[in-house]
Amino acid sequence: MMQAIVITEPGAPAVLQMRERPLPQPGGAQVRVRVLVAGINRADLMQRRGKYPAPPGAPADIPGLEIVGVVDEVGPQATRWRKGQRVFGLLAGGGYAQYVLTHERLLAEVPEKLSAIEAAAVPEVFMTAHDALFTQAGLKMGERVLIHAVGSGVGTAALQLVKAAGGTVYGTSRTPEKLERARELGLDGALPLPDFVAALQEATQGAGANVVLDFVGGPYLAQNLAALALRGRLVQVGALGGSRAEIDLSVVMGKRLKLVGTVLRARPLEEKAMVTRRFAEQVIPLLERGVVRPVVDRVFSFAQAAQAHEYLESDASFGKVLLQWDES
């Protein structure tokens, strides 16, 4: 048996309770990982409220989309990993547990220089940011990028990746203190809310942003289109403010814009494996050299999962909020 944090019913953070569950057994090309630390994401908050169900095959009542841990057992067809290796990666769910099963191609080896805590702040934010910027938006060296919620986990990762590519980063946040902290990571320009377009146009001499990375959705759509440069790309990573909005197609056509929506959790295995491979090839070397770094805000024990959810919901965090097993 193992311990896991279970959503006992949809609702407030208090519905998260520690429960015993059977120890999962790996089959095929699966790997069983003993979890050391798990990251908390807003998708977990939505799943807890009953608004973001787990995809087929993932535990329906155990949240958790990213972990760092140690390979504990491998399936009969798994050949990439051996027991004892430190690994991290994304999951479709189930990360709030002492042990998880995942396909061997969805794991990457943790760089030696990173602690378990540091490594746990990496997978979801850096894979999401790297995929959104380089695979979806086709970011080129030296381009200008506007990142909304730049103090969030994905925001801080995206900021660093753009700077590593020689780009210029403008950012927004509802909290001025987060903008100041983002400057320490290389933020070139802090833009005011709600009218960020005028400030961006002034900062870029009217050129606008080549790429906009947005988590808010509907309320920002018109302004995002106005903020984009000719042939600009809007990548929609979330819709925390709502998923519906009117769109002025004349702006899209006139500027020859591209609008791209992206989500990682529901993608098929092959696509997730490709995201993991690109991350391992292009981001892990940056982590090893210290060009980019994980940003950890607070670490809670798994027994404090409810408090950790409350904290993330308060919007006070800058970077990642994590859960750690006491024996870690």
N, C-alpha and C positions, 0 to 999 in steps of 0.2 A: 504493500500500500504506500501511498504518498500523500502529502499535504497539498492542497490547492485552495486558491481564493475563488469562491463560487458566487455567482449572481443568484441569490435565492429567489428573487422575484424582481421584476422591473421596478426601478425607483431610485431613491436618494442613495448617497454613498453607504449608508448603514446597511443596505441589503447585501453588501459584500461580506461574506463570512468564510472562515477557515473550515474546510471539510476534508475528510479522507476520501481518496479516489483510488481505483486500482492502478497499479504500476503499468504503464503502457509497454507493450512488447513490439520491437521493430520487426518489420517484415520487408521483403523485397530490398529496395535500395534505400530504405529508411535508416535513420540514425537516431538513437536515443541520447539526449543531452541532459546532463544534470545541471539544472539552472542555478547560476550564482546570482545574477542580477537581471531584472527585467525593466524595460522602459514603459512609461505610461504615456498614452497618446489620447488625443481627443476622441478618436474612434472608440476607445475603451469606455469613455464617459457616455457616448451615445449608445453603445451596446448595453451598458448597465441600465440605461433608461428605457430600453426596449425599442430603440429607434434605428439600430444598425445591426441586424442579425448576422451571425457568423455564416460564412459560405458553407456549402455542403462539404462534409468531411472534417470540419473543424469543430472542436467542442462548443456546444451551443451556450453553455453557461460558465465557461472559464475564459475571461478576456485575456488579452496580452498578445501583441503583434511583433515583439522583438525581444531577444534574449542574448545574453552572453553566458557561456557555461563550458562544461568539460564533456567530451565524448565519453559516454558511459557504456554503450552497447551498439553494435551495428547489425543490420539485417544481412541475410545470406547473400544478397546481390550488391551490397554496398562495398565499394573498393577505394573510395577517396580518403577515408578517415580511419584513424586508429584510436583505440581507447587512450584517454588521458590528454588528447589534444584540446587546446583552448580554441573555441569557435564562437562566432556570433552570426546572427542572421535574422531575417524576417520570417514571421509565421502568419498563417491565416487565422490563428487564434490559439488559446491554450497556454500562453506564456506565463500566466500567474500560477505556476505550479512548480513543484520540485523537479519534475522531469517532463520533457516534451519529446514528441516524435516529429521529425521533419525529413524531407527528402535530402539526400546527401548533396545535391547540386544547389541547394538553397543556403548552404553554409559557407563561410569564409574563415580563414585562420586569423586569430587575433594577433596583431603585431606585438612583439615582445615588450616594447616600451610602454604599452598601454596597460593600466591596471584593469581589473574587472569592472570597476565603477566607470572609468573613462570609456572603456569599450562598450558598455551598455548604452552610452549616450550617442552611439554612432549609427547603428544600422538603419533605423527608420528615417532619420532626418537626412543622413548623407545619401542614402540610396534614393529617396524621394527627390531630394534637391538635384542630385546628379542626373537622374533620369529626366526630370522636368526641364532642366536647363539645356543639357547637351543632346539627349535623344529626342525629346519632344520639341524643344524650341530651336535646336541646332545652333546653340550659342557659339559665336566666333570670338577670337581673340580681340580684346579691346572694345567690345560693345558695351553699351549703356543699359543697365538693368534696374528696373523699379521693383522692389520687393516689399509687399505689404506684410504687416505683422513681422517685421524684421527681427524682433526680439524673441520670436518663438523658436522652437527647436529646429524646424525646417528652415526658418528664416535665417538663423545664425549660420547654419550649414551652407545655405545657398550664398549668403554674403561672402563667406570665405572661399567658396569654389569660384565665384565670379572674380574675386580679387586674384586668385591663383592663376586665372586665365587672362590676367591683365585688363580686366574690365573696370568700369566705373559703376558704383552702386549707390542708388538713392533708396531711401526706405521710409516707411510710415509705421507709426505705432500710436495707440491710444494713450501710452504712458511715456512722458518725456524722459523719465529716467532710463527707460529701455533704449531710447535713441542714443543717449549719452554713452551707455555701455556698449552699444553697437559700434560706436565710433572707435572703440578700442580694438575692434575686430577688422577695422578698415572702412567703415561706412563713410562714403564721400559726402553725402548730403542728406540731412534729415528734413523731411517734408511734412507740413502741417496737415491735419485733418480738420474738417472734411474736404476742403478745397486744395488738394495736392497738385492739381494740374497746373495752375498758374505758377506755383513755386518751381515745379519741374521745368516748365517752359523757360522760365527766367534763368534757371541754373544751367540749362543746355543751350541757351541762345536760340530757343525755338525749335531745336532739333527733335526733342522728345526722346523716349526710351525705345531701344531696339526690342527689348523683351520686358514684359510685365509678368511677374509671378504673383498670383492672387489666391487668397484663401477665403475671402469674404463673400464673393459671388455677386448676386443681383444688385445690391445697392451701389456697387462700385463699377458696374459694367460700362455705363456711358462715359464715365471719367477715365476708365482704363483705355477705352478706344481713343479718347481725345488725347491721352498722354502718349500714345504710341507714335513712333516715327514712321516714315514711309517704309513699307514692307515689314512693319513690326509684327511681333508675335505675342499674343496673350495666352498664357498657360494657366488654366483653371485647375488648381490643386485641391480646392475645397469650396464650400458654399456655406460658411458658418452664419452669414447674414441673410441667407435665403437663396433659393435656386432659380427664381423667376425674375425676369426683367425684360423690358422692351429693348430692341436693338435697332439702331439706325444703320441700315444696310448701305446707305450712300457713303457713310464714313468708312465702312469695311471695304467697299469697292474702290472708293477714291484713293485710299492709302494702300490698297492691295494688302490688307491685313490677313493674318492667319489666327484663328481661334482654336485652341487645342484643349480638350479636357483630358484629365488623366487621373487614374486611381490604380493603386498597386494591389490591394488586397484580393480583388476578385479576378485577377489575371490568371490565365492557365499556367501550368508548370513551366513550359518552355519559355514563356515571356519572363516569368519571375527568375528563372535560371539565367537568362541573358542579362537581366538587371544586376543580378549578383555577380556575374562574371565581369561585367564592365566596372562595377564597383571595386572588385578585387584588383583589376588591372590598372585602374586609373585613379582611384581615391586612396586605397590603402598605401601606395607609395608616398602620397602626400602626407598621410598621417604618420608614416614612419620617419619622414624627414622633418616633421613639425611645421610644414607649410600650412596645414589646416589642423585644427584641434577640436576635440569634443568640448562642449560647454555644458557643465553640470550645474544645476541650480540647487536641488535638495535630494537627499537620499532618505527614504523611509524603510522600515522593516516591512516584510509582507504582512505581519500582524497589524500594521498601521495602514493597510490598503485604503480603508474608508477615509482616513485623514488625508492621505495622499491625493485621493480624488477630489476632496474638498479644496485642497490647496491649489490643484491645477485649475479647478473651476473658478477660483478667485481671480485668475489672470494676473497673479503677482509674480509668476515665475519668469525667469530669463534663461532660456536654454531648457535642458531636460530635467524632468522629475522621474526618479527611479525607485524601484522596490528591490530590497536585498534580503536574501535569506540570512538569518542570524548566524549560521555557521560559516557564511562566506567570509 
